[in-house]
Amino acid sequence: PYLVLIELEAVKVLAESGCTVVALREEICSYGDRFGPLASCCFADIRPYLRLLVQSTVGVDGADGIPDEVSELLVWAKNIWMENSQANTDAGNGQVSAEELRERRKKLRAYIFAVQVVYCVTADLGVGCTTLQLYSPSIPQMTSEWRTSLTFLPGVAPKDGGQKEILPGDE
């Protein structure tokens, strides 16, 4: 039912010329907040709506040449990946409770989701690397995040040198 709320706002944007995309952005953010940490498919669910949001704001002026609603979406995504970064998390001695593993996986999914949103939106905007660098983690940061995920995700055998199955950190 939550994806339907986004679809309803998308239909309004498509049907009404001059319709603002504020409600569409809010529904996308609400959906991402709810399902980003829970399901790896969350980004795939909202990708068409992200594109609609960007396309619907073409020609609308905003700060730094980015429409305000798109800028707010990028700030939202940046906040998500920053809040869920675990690159500086201590893996400890390998003894982690099942609850902590679940929380770490949720944070990893949210991080990946937010980075995917930033890359999708900046690609659709056609803006330069400066904007991408402003809203996304650097490549070394993402690499560090991936390495950190190897230490606490199940299916990983550090003594054998790494992953044994496809896991959320592989995205």
Phi, psi and chi 1 to 4 in degrees:
 res  aa     phi    psi   chi1   chi2   chi3   chi4
   1 PRO       -  -26.1   19.3  -25.3      -      -
   2 TYR   -72.2  -35.2  -63.2  100.5      -      -
   3 LEU   -68.8  -30.4 -161.1   52.6      -      -
   4 VAL   -64.7  -34.5  171.1      -      -      -
   5 LEU   -62.4  -38.7  -64.4  173.1      -      -
   6 ILE   -66.7  -43.2  -61.3  173.7      -      -
   7 GLU   -60.6  -40.5  179.6   65.0   24.9      -
   8 LEU   -61.7  -42.1  -70.2  172.3      -      -
   9 GLU   -67.8  -35.0  -67.3  -55.8  -32.8      -
  10 ALA   -65.5  -40.8      -      -      -      -
  11 VAL   -62.4  -40.2  168.3      -      -      -
  12 LYS   -62.1  -43.6  -71.2  179.0 -171.7  175.3
  13 VAL   -63.6  -41.0  168.1      -      -      -
  14 LEU   -71.4  -34.4  -70.6  169.6      -      -
  15 ALA   -80.9  -33.7      -      -      -      -
  16 GLU  -108.3  114.8  -58.8  171.9   22.3      -
  17 SER   -72.1  139.6   61.2      -      -      -
  18 GLY    82.2    3.0      -      -      -      -
  19 CYS   -70.7  137.4  179.4      -      -      -
  20 THR   -76.8  157.7   64.9      -      -      -
  21 VAL  -104.0   14.0  -66.0      -      -      -
  22 VAL   -58.2  -49.4  174.1      -      -      -
  23 ALA   -65.2  -36.1      -      -      -      -
  24 LEU   -64.2  -45.8  177.4   60.6      -      -
  25 ARG   -61.6  -42.7  179.6 -168.4   48.3   80.4
  26 GLU   -63.0  -40.6  -71.1  172.6  -10.5      -
  27 GLU   -68.8  -38.4  -71.1  -61.0  -24.0      -
  28 ILE   -61.8  -46.0  -71.1  170.9      -      -
  29 CYS   -63.5  -42.0  -67.2      -      -      -
  30 SER   -61.9  -44.6  175.7      -      -      -
  31 TYR   -63.0  -44.4 -172.3   81.6      -      -
  32 GLY   -63.6  -40.9      -      -      -      -
  33 ASP   -62.6  -38.2  -71.7  -22.7      -      -
  34 ARG   -77.5  -44.6  179.3  178.4  -67.0  -89.3
  35 PHE  -110.0  -13.9  -65.1  106.9      -      -
  36 GLY   -52.8  -46.5      -      -      -      -
  37 PRO   -77.4  -12.5   -9.8   20.7      -      -
  38 LEU  -101.4  -30.9  -58.7  177.0      -      -
  39 ALA  -136.7  130.6      -      -      -      -
  40 SER   -66.2  -20.9  -64.2      -      -      -
  41 CYS   -84.1   -0.3   64.2      -      -      -
  42 CYS   -56.3  -44.1 -176.6      -      -      -
  43 PHE   -63.6  -43.4  172.9   72.1      -      -
  44 ALA   -60.6  -34.6      -      -      -      -
  45 ASP   -64.3  -39.4  -69.6  -15.5      -      -
  46 ILE  -100.4   -5.1   66.5  165.4      -      -
  47 ARG   -51.8  -47.8  176.2 -176.3 -110.4  162.4
  48 PRO   -62.2  -31.2   -1.7    3.0      -      -
  49 TYR   -76.0  -31.8  -55.3  109.7      -      -
  50 LEU   -63.0  -43.4  -67.5  171.7      -      -
  51 ARG   -64.1  -41.3  -70.2 -158.3  167.5  125.2
  52 LEU   -62.0  -43.1  175.0   62.0      -      -
  53 LEU   -58.9  -47.5  178.4   78.5      -      -
  54 VAL   -65.6  -47.2  171.0      -      -      -
  55 GLN   -63.6  -32.8  -68.6  167.9   -3.1      -
  56 SER   -75.5  -14.6  -62.2      -      -      -
  57 THR  -106.7    5.5   58.1      -      -      -
  58 VAL   -60.6  131.5  170.3      -      -      -
  59 GLY    90.2   -7.8      -      -      -      -
  60 VAL   -88.4  127.0  176.5      -      -      -
  61 ASP   -78.1  150.8  -69.2  -28.2      -      -
  62 GLY  -160.0 -176.1      -      -      -      -
  63 ALA   -64.8  137.6      -      -      -      -
  64 ASP    57.8   25.0  -60.6  -35.3      -      -
  65 GLY    77.3    6.9      -      -      -      -
  66 ILE  -106.7  126.6  -59.6  173.2      -      -
  67 PRO   -55.2  145.2  -23.9   33.3      -      -
  68 ASP   -55.1  -44.5  -68.5  -21.5      -      -
  69 GLU   -66.2  -35.9  -68.8  -54.3  -40.4      -
  70 VAL   -70.4  -40.4  174.9      -      -      -
  71 SER   -61.5  -42.3  179.8      -      -      -
  72 GLU   -64.1  -37.8  -73.1 -175.9   36.3      -
  73 LEU   -64.6  -41.9 -176.3   76.0      -      -
  74 LEU   -65.7  -39.4  -72.3  168.9      -      -
  75 VAL   -64.5  -42.0  167.7      -      -      -
  76 TRP   -58.5  -47.7  165.8   77.5      -      -
  77 ALA   -65.0  -40.1      -      -      -      -
  78 LYS   -61.7  -43.0 -179.8  179.1 -179.5  177.0
  79 ASN   -61.1  -37.6  -71.0  -23.5      -      -
  80 ILE   -64.3  -49.6  -69.9  175.3      -      -
  81 TRP   -68.5  -32.3   71.6 -104.9      -      -
  82 MET   -67.6  -41.5  -70.7  178.0   72.4      -
  83 GLU   -69.6  -25.2  -69.5  168.3    5.0      -
  84 ASN  -106.4    6.0  -71.0  -73.7      -      -
  85 SER   -66.4  135.7  176.6      -      -      -
  86 GLN  -122.5   11.7  -59.1  177.9   80.0      -
  87 ALA   -58.2  -29.4      -      -      -      -
  88 ASN  -100.0   14.4  -63.0  -37.8      -      -
  89 THR   -78.0  134.9  -57.7      -      -      -
  90 ASP   -79.0  124.7 -179.4   26.3      -      -
  91 ALA   -76.6  -11.8      -      -      -      -
  92 GLY    68.8 -150.2      -      -      -      -
  93 ASN   -94.5   15.0   59.7    3.3      -      -
  94 GLY    91.3   -7.6      -      -      -      -
  95 GLN   -93.1   99.8  -59.7  -61.8  -37.7      -
  96 VAL  -126.3  137.6 -179.3      -      -      -
  97 SER   -69.1  159.2   70.3      -      -      -
  98 ALA   -61.0  -37.5      -      -      -      -
  99 GLU   -64.5  -42.3 -178.9   60.5   32.3      -
 100 GLU   -65.8  -37.5 -172.0  175.2   -3.8      -
 101 LEU   -62.0  -42.4  -77.8  175.1      -      -
 102 ARG   -61.4  -43.2  -86.2 -167.2  -66.6  -79.1
 103 GLU   -65.0  -40.8  -78.5  -55.2  -51.7      -
 104 ARG   -65.0  -39.7  -73.5 -177.6  173.3 -170.2
 105 ARG   -65.3  -39.5  -77.4 -168.3  -62.2  -91.6
 106 LYS   -61.0  -44.8  -76.4 -178.8  179.0 -179.5
 107 LYS   -63.9  -38.6  -70.1 -178.7   80.6  136.3
 108 LEU   -65.9  -43.5 -179.4   59.9      -      -
 109 ARG   -61.3  -43.1  -79.5 -171.1 -152.4  102.8
 110 ALA   -63.0  -42.2      -      -      -      -
 111 TYR   -59.8  -50.1  179.2   90.2      -      -
 112 ILE   -62.4  -43.8  -67.9  167.8      -      -
 113 PHE   -56.6  -48.4  164.5   75.1      -      -
 114 ALA   -64.3  -41.0      -      -      -      -
 115 VAL   -64.7  -40.8  171.4      -      -      -
 116 GLN   -61.5  -40.8  -71.1  173.7  -41.8      -
 117 VAL   -61.8  -47.0  168.2      -      -      -
 118 VAL   -60.0  -47.5  170.0      -      -      -
 119 TYR   -64.7  -41.2  -89.0   78.6      -      -
 120 CYS   -63.3  -49.1  177.0      -      -      -
 121 VAL   -65.6  -44.6  169.9      -      -      -
 122 THR   -66.4  -35.0   54.8      -      -      -
 123 ALA   -66.0  -43.2      -      -      -      -
 124 ASP   -67.3  -30.9  -73.2  -12.7      -      -
 125 LEU   -71.0  -28.6  -83.1  172.7      -      -
 126 GLY    73.5   26.7      -      -      -      -
 127 VAL   -87.0  165.2  -65.6      -      -      -
 128 GLY   -76.6 -178.5      -      -      -      -
 129 CYS   -64.1  -25.9  -71.2      -      -      -
 130 THR   -60.7  -44.1  -54.4      -      -      -
 131 THR   -66.7  -42.0  -57.6      -      -      -
 132 LEU   -61.0  -43.9 -178.2   60.3      -      -
 133 GLN   -65.2  -30.5  -69.6  170.7  -14.9      -
 134 LEU   -69.0  -35.3 -179.7   64.0      -      -
 135 TYR  -107.7  -13.2  -66.5  103.9      -      -
 136 SER  -114.6  159.3   70.2      -      -      -
 137 PRO   -70.3  156.3   21.7  -28.0      -      -
 138 SER   -72.8  164.6   67.3      -      -      -
 139 ILE   -59.9  -45.2  -61.6  -60.2      -      -
 140 PRO   -59.8  -35.7  -26.6   35.2      -      -
 141 GLN   -64.9  -43.0  -74.0  172.8  -51.7      -
 142 MET   -67.3  -37.2  -72.5 -170.5  -81.3      -
 143 THR   -64.4  -42.0  -57.1      -      -      -
 144 SER   -62.6  -39.7  178.1      -      -      -
 145 GLU   -62.2  -44.1 -164.7   70.9   30.7      -
 146 TRP   -62.7  -45.9  171.3   72.9      -      -
 147 ARG   -61.0  -40.3  -77.7 -167.8 -179.4  128.1
 148 THR   -62.3  -39.7  -58.4      -      -      -
 149 SER   -63.4  -27.2   75.6      -      -      -
 150 LEU   -66.6  -24.1  -67.2  177.4      -      -
 151 THR   -84.0  -16.9   63.4      -      -      -
 152 PHE  -129.6   -2.7   62.2   76.3      -      -
 153 LEU   -85.5  143.2  -71.4  172.8      -      -
 154 PRO   -66.2  154.6   23.4  -30.9      -      -
 155 GLY    90.6   -0.7      -      -      -      -
 156 VAL  -104.3  130.3  175.5      -      -      -
 157 ALA  -119.9   91.5      -      -      -      -
 158 PRO   -54.4  -33.5  -22.0   30.3      -      -
 159 LYS   -68.0  -23.3   65.5  179.8 -174.2  -92.8
 160 ASP   -94.9   -0.9  -66.7  -24.1      -      -
 161 GLY    95.6   10.8      -      -      -      -
 162 GLY   145.3 -156.3      -      -      -      -
 163 GLN   -72.4  150.5  -68.0  178.7  -89.7      -
 164 LYS  -116.6   -8.9  -58.4  -61.2  178.8 -167.0
 165 GLU  -153.3  168.5   60.2 -174.4   70.0      -
 166 ILE   -76.9  129.0  -64.4  175.3      -      -
 167 LEU  -129.9  167.9  -61.9  168.1      -      -
 168 PRO   -53.1  -33.0  -26.9   33.8      -      -
 169 GLY   -69.3  -12.4      -      -      -      -
 170 ASP   -76.6  -17.5  -66.5  -20.4      -      -
 171 GLU   -68.0      -  -65.4  175.2    7.5      -
